[in-house]
């Protein structure tokens, strides 16, 4: 068993984003999934992108928009978002406080 506070993990910026910082929470000790804590500052956004794997997102704090190639939907605390593989997507923060999420992807 490994326990670590996310506060102890270094944040990294993400290319193609604005005001997005990411922390990889389980860089070791997990064979199947990567768990990331992401924080998007007010007015910021993740890259508008797609990839060959699905991922799951849980909103921890604030409000925003989840965008795909067809529409945008509001998201808020407690929402769970499932993004299938190869779907273009983006998250935007539309509030005055940081949008914080957990994102889980396969390794």
C-alpha positions as a Markdown table, in Angstrom:
| # | Residue | x | y | z |
|---|---|---|---|---|
| 1 | Unk | 0.0 | 0.0 | 0.0 |
| 2 | Unk | 1.2 | 3.5 | -0.8 |
| 3 | Unk | -0.3 | 6.7 | 0.5 |
| 4 | Unk | 0.8 | 10.1 | -0.7 |
| 5 | Unk | -0.8 | 13.6 | -0.5 |
| 6 | Unk | -1.5 | 15.2 | -3.8 |
| 7 | Unk | -0.1 | 18.4 | -2.3 |
| 8 | Unk | 3.4 | 16.7 | -2.3 |
| 9 | Unk | 3.3 | 16.0 | -6.1 |
| 10 | Unk | 4.8 | 18.5 | -8.5 |
| 11 | Unk | 2.3 | 20.1 | -11.0 |
| 12 | Unk | 3.1 | 20.1 | -14.7 |
| 13 | Unk | 1.7 | 22.3 | -17.4 |
| 14 | Unk | 0.0 | 20.8 | -20.5 |
| 15 | Unk | 0.9 | 21.8 | -24.0 |
| 16 | Unk | -2.1 | 23.3 | -26.0 |
| 17 | Unk | -3.9 | 24.3 | -22.8 |
| 18 | Unk | -4.4 | 27.5 | -20.8 |
| 19 | Unk | -4.1 | 27.7 | -17.0 |
| 20 | Unk | -4.0 | 23.9 | -16.7 |
| 21 | Unk | -1.8 | 22.1 | -14.2 |
| 22 | Unk | -1.7 | 18.3 | -13.8 |
| 23 | Unk | -0.4 | 16.0 | -11.1 |
| 24 | Unk | 0.1 | 12.3 | -11.9 |
| 25 | Unk | -1.0 | 10.8 | -8.6 |
| 26 | Unk | 0.1 | 7.2 | -9.1 |
| 27 | Unk | 3.3 | 7.1 | -11.1 |
| 28 | Unk | 4.3 | 3.8 | -9.6 |
| 29 | Unk | 2.5 | 0.9 | -8.0 |
| 30 | Unk | -0.4 | 0.7 | -10.4 |
| 31 | Unk | -0.3 | -1.7 | -13.4 |
| 32 | Unk | -3.6 | -0.7 | -15.1 |
| 33 | Unk | -4.6 | 2.9 | -14.5 |
| 34 | Unk | -3.1 | 6.3 | -14.2 |
| 35 | Unk | -4.9 | 8.8 | -11.9 |
| 36 | Unk | -4.4 | 12.5 | -12.5 |
| 37 | Unk | -5.5 | 15.5 | -10.4 |
| 38 | Unk | -6.0 | 18.5 | -12.8 |
| 39 | Unk | -6.6 | 22.1 | -11.9 |
| 40 | Unk | -7.8 | 24.6 | -14.5 |
| 41 | Unk | -7.6 | 28.2 | -13.5 |
| 42 | Unk | -10.4 | 30.7 | -14.1 |
| 43 | Unk | -11.0 | 31.1 | -17.9 |
| 44 | Unk | -8.6 | 28.3 | -18.7 |
| 45 | Unk | -9.1 | 25.2 | -20.8 |
| 46 | Unk | -7.6 | 21.8 | -21.6 |
| 47 | Unk | -6.4 | 21.1 | -25.2 |
| 48 | Unk | -9.1 | 20.4 | -27.8 |
| 49 | Unk | -7.9 | 16.9 | -28.7 |
| 50 | Unk | -8.6 | 13.2 | -29.0 |
| 51 | Unk | -6.7 | 10.0 | -28.4 |
| 52 | Unk | -7.1 | 6.2 | -28.7 |
| 53 | Unk | -8.1 | 5.5 | -25.1 |
| 54 | Unk | -11.2 | 6.3 | -23.0 |
| 55 | Unk | -11.0 | 8.2 | -19.8 |
| 56 | Unk | -13.2 | 9.0 | -16.8 |
| 57 | Unk | -13.4 | 12.3 | -15.1 |
| 58 | Unk | -14.9 | 13.3 | -11.7 |
| 59 | Unk | -15.5 | 17.0 | -10.9 |
| 60 | Unk | -14.2 | 17.9 | -7.5 |
| 61 | Unk | -14.7 | 21.7 | -7.4 |
| 62 | Unk | -16.1 | 24.6 | -9.5 |
| 63 | Unk | -18.1 | 24.7 | -12.8 |
| 64 | Unk | -17.2 | 24.4 | -16.4 |
| 65 | Unk | -18.0 | 23.1 | -19.8 |
| 66 | Unk | -17.4 | 19.7 | -21.3 |
| 67 | Unk | -17.1 | 20.1 | -25.1 |
| 68 | Unk | -17.0 | 17.6 | -27.9 |
| 69 | Unk | -17.4 | 18.1 | -31.7 |
| 70 | Unk | -21.2 | 18.3 | -31.4 |
| 71 | Unk | -22.0 | 20.4 | -28.3 |
| 72 | Unk | -20.9 | 21.7 | -25.0 |
| 73 | Unk | -22.5 | 20.7 | -21.7 |
| 74 | Unk | -22.2 | 22.4 | -18.3 |
| 75 | Unk | -20.4 | 20.4 | -15.6 |
| 76 | Unk | -20.2 | 21.0 | -11.8 |
| 77 | Unk | -19.2 | 19.4 | -8.5 |
| 78 | Unk | -20.1 | 15.8 | -8.3 |
| 79 | Unk | -20.5 | 15.2 | -12.1 |
| 80 | Unk | -18.9 | 12.1 | -13.6 |
| 81 | Unk | -17.8 | 12.3 | -17.3 |
| 82 | Unk | -17.0 | 9.3 | -19.5 |
| 83 | Unk | -15.2 | 10.1 | -22.7 |
| 84 | Unk | -14.9 | 7.3 | -25.2 |
| 85 | Unk | -11.8 | 6.7 | -27.2 |
| 86 | Unk | -11.3 | 8.8 | -30.3 |
| 87 | Unk | -13.9 | 11.4 | -29.3 |
| 88 | Unk | -12.6 | 15.0 | -29.6 |
| 89 | Unk | -13.0 | 16.8 | -26.3 |
| 90 | Unk | -12.1 | 19.7 | -24.1 |
| 91 | Unk | -12.9 | 21.1 | -20.7 |
| 92 | Unk | -13.2 | 24.8 | -20.0 |
| 93 | Unk | -13.5 | 26.6 | -16.6 |
| 94 | Unk | -16.3 | 29.2 | -16.7 |
| 95 | Unk | -16.1 | 30.2 | -13.0 |
| 96 | Unk | -14.0 | 32.5 | -10.9 |
| 97 | Unk | -12.3 | 29.6 | -9.0 |
| 98 | Unk | -10.2 | 26.8 | -10.2 |
| 99 | Unk | -11.9 | 23.8 | -11.8 |
| 100 | Unk | -10.5 | 20.7 | -10.1 |
| 101 | Unk | -11.0 | 17.2 | -11.5 |
| 102 | Unk | -9.8 | 13.7 | -11.1 |
| 103 | Unk | -9.1 | 12.0 | -14.4 |
| 104 | Unk | -8.5 | 8.2 | -14.8 |
| 105 | Unk | -6.9 | 6.7 | -17.9 |
| 106 | Unk | -5.5 | 3.2 | -18.8 |
| 107 | Unk | -1.8 | 2.9 | -18.6 |
